[in-house]
Amino acid sequence: MYCAYLFQIPESINWLISLKELCIKGTPVKELPLSTSSLPCLANFLAGGCRFLKQVPSSVGGLNFLLELELDYTPIETLPEEIGDLRVIRKLWLRNCQSLKVLPESIGNMGTLLSLYLGGSNIEKLPENFGKLENLG
């Protein structure tokens, strides 16, 4: 069951320094109030189905221990270049992100990426350095 009335995540979420998983799937959240030094232990960020989430903040690159980022079924239009700063990420879920047309060049910096899910998205072209993702299975 989803929190159908969770429209906003409070800034105080950034005080949860031991938080390992944040699941806001299916909520009507419009933005993510992540600060660059916040959530140092966050390993899984699951925001699939957030139908009003149009952008991912550049501060996502500061989530140094993020292993999984799920953005399936969201209307995101772009991903920030800072997403390439996620150096330990294993899974990136972008299925059915129909407003997303391109992936940032920095995605090639995600050397630990094992799984990239793009099915149902409208990606028109892969970045030039996509071949650097040697661990994709």
C-alpha positions in Angstrom: 0.0 0.0 0.0 1.3 3.4 -1.0 1.1 6.7 0.9 -1.4 8.4 -1.5 -1.3 11.6 0.5 2.4 12.1 1.0 2.9 15.2 -1.2 6.1 16.4 0.3 9.2 15.0 2.0 10.3 17.2 4.9 13.8 18.7 4.9 14.3 17.0 8.2 14.7 13.7 6.3 18.3 14.8 5.9 18.8 14.3 9.7 18.3 10.6 9.4 22.0 9.8 9.1 21.5 6.1 9.7 18.8 5.6 7.1 19.6 2.8 4.8 16.5 2.6 2.6 14.1 5.2 1.5 11.0 4.0 -0.3 8.5 6.6 -1.5 7.1 4.4 -4.4 3.8 5.6 -5.7 3.6 8.7 -3.7 2.6 12.1 -5.2 5.9 13.7 -4.2 7.1 16.4 -6.6 10.6 17.0 -5.4 13.4 15.4 -3.4 14.9 17.6 -0.7 18.3 15.9 -0.6 21.3 17.9 0.6 24.8 16.9 -0.5 26.0 15.9 2.9 22.8 14.1 4.0 21.9 10.4 4.3 25.5 9.0 4.4 24.2 5.5 4.9 21.5 5.4 2.2 21.9 2.3 0.1 18.5 2.0 -1.6 16.4 4.9 -2.9 13.1 3.7 -4.4 10.9 6.3 -6.0 9.2 4.3 -8.7 5.7 5.4 -9.7 6.1 8.9 -8.3 3.9 10.4 -11.1 4.7 14.0 -10.3 8.5 13.7 -9.9 10.0 15.5 -12.9 13.6 16.0 -11.8 16.3 14.4 -9.7 18.3 16.9 -7.8 22.0 17.2 -8.5 22.7 16.4 -4.9 21.9 12.7 -5.6 25.5 12.5 -6.7 26.5 13.0 -3.0 24.8 9.7 -1.9 28.2 8.0 -1.7 26.9 4.6 -0.6 23.9 4.3 -2.9 23.6 0.9 -4.4 20.2 1.0 -6.0 18.2 3.9 -7.5 14.7 3.2 -8.7 13.0 5.8 -10.8 10.6 3.6 -12.9 7.3 5.1 -14.1 8.3 8.7 -13.2 8.0 11.7 -15.6 11.6 12.7 -15.1 12.9 14.7 -18.1 16.6 14.7 -17.4 19.1 13.2 -15.1 21.8 15.4 -13.6 25.4 15.0 -14.6 26.2 14.4 -10.9 24.5 11.0 -11.2 27.8 9.8 -12.5 29.3 10.5 -9.1 27.5 7.4 -7.7 30.6 5.3 -7.6 29.2 2.2 -5.9 25.8 2.0 -7.6 24.8 -1.5 -8.7 21.3 -1.0 -10.1 19.6 1.9 -11.9 15.9 1.5 -12.8 14.6 3.9 -15.5 11.8 1.7 -17.0 8.9 3.5 -18.5 10.4 7.0 -18.0 8.8 8.2 -21.1 9.9 11.8 -20.8 13.5 10.9 -20.5 15.2 11.1 -23.9 18.9 11.1 -23.1 21.2 9.8 -20.5 24.0 12.1 -19.2 27.6 11.5 -20.4 28.6 11.0 -16.8 26.7 7.7 -16.7 29.9 6.1 -18.1 31.6 6.8 -14.8 29.4 4.3 -13.0 31.9 1.5 -13.2 30.2 -0.6 -10.6 26.8 -0.6 -12.4 25.6 -4.2 -12.9 22.0 -3.6 -14.1 20.5 -0.7 -16.1 16.8 -1.0 -16.8 15.5 1.2 -19.7 12.6 -0.8 -21.0 9.6 1.3 -22.1 11.6 4.5 -21.9 12.1 6.9 -24.8 15.9 7.1 -24.7 17.0 8.2 -28.2 20.7 7.7 -28.0 23.2 6.2 -25.6 26.2 8.4 -24.4 29.5 8.0 -26.2 31.2 6.6 -23.1 28.4 4.0 -22.5 31.0 1.3 -23.4 32.9 2.0 -20.2 30.1 0.2 -18.3 31.9 -3.1 -18.5 30.1 -4.7 -15.6 26.6 -4.5 -17.1 25.1 -7.9 -17.3 
